[in-house]
């Protein structure tokens, strides 16, 4: 393989960077799609609504959250846990999940979210915990499928 003069990176690092990019993009896109469909389901079932949202005449969900905020937070999450040990990832994911009910309550106070009376904020804690674990597994799986085996278990 001929080394390109356009970059100072060796060819193996370019491949690894490309694999990382593909893995990040795959996981972030999956997170955005998954978040969108989960919101559509829960809004459709009447568990919660988004009174303040972009294009309310077109979308019943807050697309700003599912196509901008959630992907950004997913990318940040994957970046932060990427070099952590298994125990570190677990603890960090539990801590982040623990903050979700707080942010959910704050969103209600600010008028961005309305929940059904029977809604329990622990649902969000467990839901986001499982969501983040799934996103990590997808990210790790794409890295392995693309040939980068040196990821921490």
C-alpha positions as CSV (number, residue, x, y, z in Angstrom):
1,X,0.0,0.0,0.0
2,X,1.4,3.4,-1.0
3,X,1.6,6.0,1.8
4,X,-0.2,9.2,0.9
5,X,1.6,12.5,1.4
6,X,-1.7,14.2,2.2
7,X,-1.5,13.1,5.9
8,X,1.2,12.7,8.4
9,X,-0.5,9.7,9.9
10,X,0.8,6.2,9.0
11,X,-1.6,4.1,7.0
12,X,-2.4,1.8,9.9
13,X,-3.5,4.8,12.0
14,X,-5.6,6.1,9.2
15,X,-7.4,2.8,9.0
16,X,-8.0,2.7,12.7
17,X,-9.3,6.3,12.7
18,X,-11.7,5.5,9.8
19,X,-12.9,2.4,11.8
20,X,-13.4,4.5,14.9
21,X,-15.3,7.1,12.9
22,X,-17.6,4.4,11.3
23,X,-18.2,2.9,14.7
24,X,-19.1,6.3,16.3
25,X,-21.4,7.2,13.4
26,X,-23.1,3.8,13.5
27,X,-23.7,4.0,17.2
28,X,-24.9,7.6,17.1
29,X,-27.3,7.0,14.2
30,X,-28.7,3.9,16.0
31,X,-29.1,5.9,19.2
32,X,-30.9,8.7,17.3
33,X,-33.2,6.2,15.5
34,X,-33.9,4.2,18.6
35,X,-34.6,7.4,20.6
36,X,-37.0,8.7,17.9
37,X,-38.9,5.4,17.8
38,X,-39.1,5.1,21.6
39,X,-40.4,8.6,21.8
40,X,-43.0,8.0,19.1
41,X,-44.1,4.9,20.9
42,X,-44.4,6.5,24.4
43,X,-46.0,9.7,23.1
44,X,-48.4,7.6,21.1
45,X,-49.4,5.6,24.2
46,X,-49.8,8.8,26.1
47,X,-47.1,8.2,28.7
48,X,-45.6,11.7,28.0
49,X,-45.9,14.6,25.7
50,X,-43.7,17.4,24.5
51,X,-45.6,20.7,24.8
52,X,-42.7,22.8,23.6
53,X,-41.1,21.3,20.5
54,X,-39.9,22.4,17.0
55,X,-42.6,22.0,14.3
56,X,-45.4,20.9,16.5
57,X,-47.8,20.7,13.6
58,X,-45.6,18.1,11.9
59,X,-43.9,16.1,14.8
60,X,-45.5,14.8,18.0
61,X,-42.0,14.3,19.5
62,X,-39.2,16.8,20.2
63,X,-37.0,16.2,17.1
64,X,-34.4,18.7,18.4
65,X,-33.7,16.2,21.2
66,X,-33.7,13.1,19.0
67,X,-31.6,14.4,16.1
68,X,-29.3,16.9,17.9
69,X,-29.1,16.6,21.6
70,X,-29.3,12.8,22.0
71,X,-26.6,12.1,19.2
72,X,-24.3,14.7,20.8
73,X,-24.7,13.2,24.3
74,X,-24.3,9.7,22.8
75,X,-21.0,10.7,21.2
76,X,-19.8,12.3,24.4
77,X,-20.8,9.2,26.4
78,X,-19.0,6.8,24.0
79,X,-15.9,9.0,24.0
80,X,-15.7,9.2,27.8
81,X,-16.2,5.5,28.4
82,X,-14.1,4.3,25.5
83,X,-10.9,3.8,27.6
84,X,-12.6,2.9,30.9
85,X,-12.4,-0.5,32.5
86,X,-15.6,-2.6,32.6
87,X,-16.2,-1.6,36.2
88,X,-15.6,2.1,35.4
89,X,-18.1,1.9,32.5
90,X,-20.7,0.3,34.8
91,X,-20.2,2.9,37.5
92,X,-20.2,5.8,35.1
93,X,-23.3,4.5,33.3
94,X,-25.1,4.1,36.6
95,X,-24.2,7.7,37.6
96,X,-25.3,9.1,34.3
97,X,-28.6,7.1,34.5
98,X,-29.1,8.5,38.0
99,X,-29.1,12.0,36.7
100,X,-31.7,11.3,34.1
101,X,-34.7,11.5,36.5
102,X,-33.4,14.8,37.8
103,X,-33.1,16.2,34.2
104,X,-36.6,14.8,33.4
105,X,-38.1,16.6,36.4
106,X,-36.3,19.8,35.4
107,X,-37.7,19.5,31.9
108,X,-41.2,19.2,33.4
109,X,-40.6,22.3,35.5
110,X,-39.4,24.2,32.4
111,X,-42.4,23.1,30.3
112,X,-40.5,20.9,27.8
113,X,-42.1,17.7,29.0
114,X,-45.4,16.5,30.5
115,X,-45.8,13.1,32.0
116,X,-48.8,10.9,32.9
117,X,-49.7,10.8,36.6
118,X,-48.7,7.2,36.8
119,X,-45.2,7.9,35.3
120,X,-42.4,6.8,37.6
121,X,-39.1,8.5,37.0
122,X,-37.3,5.3,37.8
123,X,-38.5,4.1,34.4
124,X,-36.2,6.6,32.9
125,X,-33.3,5.6,35.1
126,X,-33.6,1.9,34.0
127,X,-34.5,2.8,30.5
128,X,-31.5,5.0,29.9
129,X,-29.2,2.5,31.7
130,X,-30.3,-0.2,29.2
131,X,-30.2,2.2,26.3
132,X,-26.6,3.3,27.1
133,X,-25.5,-0.4,27.6
134,X,-27.0,-1.2,24.2
135,X,-25.4,1.7,22.5
136,X,-22.0,0.7,24.0
137,X,-22.5,-2.9,22.8
138,X,-23.3,-1.7,19.3
139,X,-20.3,0.6,19.2
140,X,-18.1,-2.3,20.4
141,X,-19.6,-4.7,17.9
142,X,-19.0,-2.4,15.0
143,X,-15.3,-2.0,16.1
144,X,-14.9,-5.7,16.2
145,X,-16.6,-6.2,12.9
146,X,-14.4,-3.6,11.3
147,X,-11.3,-5.4,12.6
148,X,-10.2,-3.5,15.6
149,X,-9.7,-6.1,18.3
150,X,-7.7,-4.1,20.8
151,X,-10.8,-2.7,22.6
152,X,-11.1,-3.1,26.4
153,X,-13.7,-5.6,27.5
